[in-house]
Amino acid sequence: MFLKALLIAIAVVAPMVWLLVVRFVPRNWESRRADALVLRLWLYAPIWVSLLVVVSAMSPAIVTGLVFGAEYCSMNAHHHHLCVWHAPSHSHRSTALLIPLLVALPSLVLVSATGRRIWRERRLVRTLLQTSRPHESDASIRVLDQVEPIALTVGWTEPKILVSSGLIQGLGPESFNAILAHERAHARRRDALLAALDRFAASILPEKTSRPLLKRLHLLRELACDSEAARDAHPVHVAKALTEVARMRGLELQTLGTIGPRVRSLLDGPEEGHSHAVPVALALPCFAILGAWPVHNAIELLLSILLH
């Protein structure tokens, strides 16, 4: 019965959190100095905020039992409370389990669709790896016999760098090493895995909400890898390599989307900013503690209405 009440509580909270995220998430991230942590907090908010609210709602019963040796909900034993010490009162409304089902099904459908797309991409990657050959200098670098300039890092657990023969032939050693340094940074950071997780989280949000977040996260990943590459090669050499690859693709620098900001960041230096990790780490426990009792009572009231 406790698990039933817990599932229904999450199902009740999650849609409200989803609506708040869709309503209040900032749209224009290009003009904001937000780090990846802030972006991911918004992107994953329907998941982590829902869990935080429910855990916060359970905390009065847990704290009261552990600290004071008493049951917080002993005075309210005849309704569906969120207590781990004894089961909630029985409900004859078996249809109440439809609530978490109705909430979970649309999310599962959206996540499954994204999973199928990512799975097809992984099959393509496996094909590319099978048809490539090891680079003479490093077995973790695979060479594709393609004229198009290709440089990408693939693989979630054991990242591999894929480059094309056209890229190798079209770049000088200095620029090619700068591109390799950038891709090695992607491999060290496990960016392929992070990007897949971000896409799964984004799948449950409307595209107009998730697209700016994913676009900005992609740019921040590229900027971070450019910065790491610039520590191995001079920033000017990395910027030169990016522009050379752009010209090989027949594109103008002004129309490349992320290339322009990346080149400017390398030449002018990254924008100054502050990490939000510490404020967020302090704010979340405070929110959970301050909101525990009102959230607990509000969710119990909703459960009682739904189940009795």
Phi, psi and omega in degrees: 000324179296318179298320178299313179296322180295314179298318180293322178299314178297318180295329178284320184285318188304313179298324179294318177296317179302315179296320180295319179297312181298324183284321191250354180297133176298148183262318187263089183277345181296330183266007183247143177265065182260137177273176185296329181298314180298317179299317181288330175299319176291316185295319183265006186304317179303333180274303189285327179291320178300314179294320180297318180296316182291317177298320176299321180293330179279339189297325178302317179294321181292312182295317181298319180290319183284320186273315187256353180066026181232160179266117182301325187258017182295334178280349184235046188284356184253024172220172183281098180257162176263085183227137180266356186273327175208159188291147174294167178296154185285142177240139178271000181271083178294337179293348179298335178292346175293337182298304177296330179294316180293330178282320186286324186301310179300321179296318180296322179297314181294316180294322179296320178297317177295320178299320178296319179295317180293323178296320177296322178294321179294324176296319177297319179298317178300320178297317179296319179294322181291329182266003180263173178231153180294144173287146185296336183264341186203122182291339179283351177259125180250139184251127175260135178278075180229143179285325181297142177287112183235133173210112180207156179250128183232161178102133183272316184259325178232080185300140175237149178259126177253125174229154180261156177297329177297322178293317181297317182287332184273345182249148172284166182304320182297312180291321180296319178295326177294319177295318178296320178298321177296314181291325176296327176296319175301317181295317180296324183277354184056045184292330179297318178292316179299319180296321178295317178297319178298320180292323176298314179296321182291338186294337181268000177254155174300150184299322181293339176273316186278329185300312178299325179294313180295320180297316180291321177298320177299315180297317180296324176297315181294319179297319180296318180288325174299318181296319178294320179296326181291343176281335176270322177238157181297142179309324179296323180293322177293316178298319178298318179297319179298316181291326178294317178297321178299316180293325178297330178275000178073028182248150175272145183302324184290341185252014186267000178074265185278341184294317180303305177300326180292317179294317179298320179296322180291321184278323183264346186095149181293154176296140177287137180202170181239142177289140179264009186297314183293311177302320180292318180298329178277325186288321185296313177298323179297318178298315182297321181287313183293328183266002188300306186290313177296322178293318177304310182294321181294317181291320177298322178297317178296318178298319180296320179295319184284328189256356180230000000 
